[in-house]
Amino acid sequence: MKMHGMKKACVAAAISALIVGGFAFPASACTSVFAGKKATADGSVMVARNEDVSSAWAKHVKVFPRKVHKVGEQQKFVTGLTVDQPSVSYKYIAVPDWDPSDGPFEEVGINEYGVAISATNSADANEKAIASDPFVDNGVTESVIPSLVLPRAKTAHEGAELLGKYIEKYGSTEANGLAIADKNEIWYLEMGSGHQWVAERVPDNAYLIVANGLRIDNVNLSDTKNFMGSKTLVSYAVENGLVSSNDNSSTFDFALAYGDIGQLYNTRREWWGQKTFTPSKVQNADLKRYPLFMIPDQKITPKQVMKFLGSHYEGTPYDPSTSTGKDERAVGVDRTVESHVIQLRSNMPADIANVMWLSLANPEYSVYLPFYQGATDTPAAYKLGNDQYDDQSAYWAFRAPAALAATSPDTLGVGLKNYWNKYENQLIANQNLVEKRATLLYKTDKQKANQYLTKYSNDTAKDAITKAKQLRNGLITDIAGHAKGIFDPNL
């Protein structure tokens, strides 16, 4: 009996280690897809990204209510940045870290005016740019960007312009790329040094893949419809030798001047994204740079983006599961703490039209759930969890089966992916009916419509947790060697 008990304890310890994993990765490795409204199948502006941090770092999902502020009130962050509060902070839904000791890291969200942000995709600046205009310790950083923009912006353009002003005034702590969007457009913004930034409007018929490198290469600040940037963006680069003073081109290559471009760790994912959505364009997988914007061969759907965000170069020599690709950095990785695909549409009221599809944990083995702009609260489990496994938080509910299935990707992994895929497809199929009902309610009572959206989002989110825990239990039993075939369609 003693030996049997020891065996059980060893199995439990091993499973716990598999679920929790290690915490040794900074928040500096993400992959993004941003698509204009004429590049998507349903006419939505689409903003999507994997937030890659650690295999053990819970994310929460919260609604932050609208607030009225007194004159002189300030927004103070633990990073040291302090800014004046607006007269009114707009309501928004976002996905903060469990631990705010380095800032809220809200990462992604949508506010009451339909402005969405995905921040950030960390990048590297080159040594010359950093030496001439160093990053600022207490400036604008990834951890505070959504918390600055979402309470203040009524349009994507206004949000990008506002963030740029903050960068010029307070400085940036790091090089970053991020998207600020609304139902009409996406502004993709990059920071290349302490005070230099640029933003470019994503063409309506195109998409952009970002993978931890600065990308903007064709800046023309006189084209104010499509560009904005710091006042000294070009002159500073010339004066400090970041670009040649003999360059007589009409456009400015921001990424070349300020970035550290050409790293395969990044560019391979850009190649893969362009190969995924524009397979007709055959490109070498080893190029140092790829086109900034691409036209998709077929209009892009949320489901296709979800699949891409969990992908790992399938069918190529770069697949990390093969001997030739074992050292490759794929799009879908175990240390993804959340992945999001935001739809922003103009064919119905904003509270209904704008939805954040959110996957907690690695999206390859998890599920995207809908959270509507109009929702007024989230379930309690989505506000719980830290860096230690627990049985109450939503993050760990999804992280646990994902980690367990990854131990046997060809059997348990395939089963889990198939299960969540069917569940996710059903949610997507239900979307039209849910939104029709909400729209009918909205015509007579906006509050009832938002109550309906809140209930739908929350019921779905809670049901998915129940399913995830059942899957976890079955996988543990299977790994322990006592059962097979846990993926019962009636589970």
Order of alpha helices (4+ residues) and beta strands (2+ residues): alpha-beta-beta-beta-beta-beta-beta-beta-beta-beta-beta-alpha-alpha-alpha-beta-beta-beta-beta-beta-alpha-alpha-alpha-alpha-beta-alpha-beta-beta-alpha-alpha-alpha
